[in-house]
Amino acid sequence: MRRLAEVLAPEATLYVATDYEAYAHEIFALLADGGFRPVDAAVPGATASGFARKYLAEGRTIFARAFLPPQR
């Protein structure tokens, strides 16, 4: 996470989306522990892929969240 924070521009937004709940919780926690700040923003394309449309049609959830990098 430190390296990711170093290479992202300070104003960059990192988008994460997955259909796998356990992975979502794990990656969201890792980002938060690394100083990334969740923001209330839609994740572009999170529900647009063929997989996402299929999962949503099956009543499954897409877990998506946007993050800002740690303050430098």
C-alpha positions as CSV (number, residue, x, y, z in Angstrom):
1,M,0.0,0.0,0.0
2,R,2.9,2.4,0.7
3,R,4.2,2.0,-2.8
4,L,0.7,2.5,-4.3
5,A,0.4,5.7,-2.2
6,E,3.8,6.9,-3.5
7,V,3.0,6.6,-7.2
8,L,-0.5,8.0,-7.2
9,A,-0.9,11.7,-7.7
10,P,-2.2,13.4,-4.5
11,E,-5.5,14.2,-6.1
12,A,-6.0,10.8,-7.8
13,T,-8.9,8.6,-7.0
14,L,-8.4,4.9,-6.7
15,Y,-11.4,2.8,-7.7
16,V,-12.0,-0.8,-6.5
17,A,-14.8,-3.1,-7.6
18,T,-15.3,-6.8,-7.1
19,D,-18.2,-9.3,-6.8
20,Y,-16.3,-11.3,-4.1
21,E,-17.4,-10.0,-0.7
22,A,-14.5,-11.4,1.4
23,Y,-12.0,-9.9,-1.1
24,A,-13.8,-6.6,-1.0
25,H,-13.6,-6.4,2.8
26,E,-10.0,-7.4,2.7
27,I,-8.8,-4.9,0.1
28,F,-10.9,-2.1,1.6
29,A,-9.4,-2.8,5.0
30,L,-5.8,-2.9,3.6
31,L,-6.4,0.4,1.9
32,A,-7.8,2.0,5.0
33,D,-4.9,0.6,7.1
34,G,-2.5,2.1,4.5
35,G,-4.0,5.6,5.0
36,F,-6.3,5.6,2.0
37,R,-9.5,7.5,2.6
38,P,-12.8,6.2,1.3
39,V,-14.9,8.9,-0.5
40,D,-18.5,9.0,-1.4
41,A,-18.1,8.7,-5.2
42,A,-19.5,6.3,-7.8
43,V,-17.0,3.8,-9.2
44,P,-17.1,4.3,-13.0
45,G,-17.8,1.1,-14.8
46,A,-18.3,-1.0,-11.7
47,T,-21.5,-2.4,-13.0
48,A,-20.9,-2.1,-16.7
49,S,-18.8,-5.2,-17.4
50,G,-20.4,-8.4,-18.8
51,F,-19.5,-10.1,-15.5
52,A,-21.1,-7.4,-13.4
53,R,-24.3,-7.3,-15.5
54,K,-24.5,-11.1,-15.2
55,Y,-24.0,-11.0,-11.4
56,L,-26.5,-8.2,-10.9
57,A,-29.1,-10.1,-13.0
58,E,-28.5,-13.1,-10.7
59,G,-29.2,-10.8,-7.7
60,R,-25.6,-10.8,-6.6
61,T,-23.8,-7.7,-5.2
62,I,-21.0,-5.7,-6.7
63,F,-18.8,-4.3,-4.0
64,A,-17.3,-1.0,-5.1
65,R,-15.7,1.9,-3.3
66,A,-13.5,4.9,-4.2
67,F,-10.5,6.0,-2.2
68,L,-8.2,9.0,-2.1
69,P,-4.5,8.4,-1.4
70,P,-3.0,9.3,2.1
71,Q,-2.2,12.9,2.7
72,R,1.5,13.6,2.1
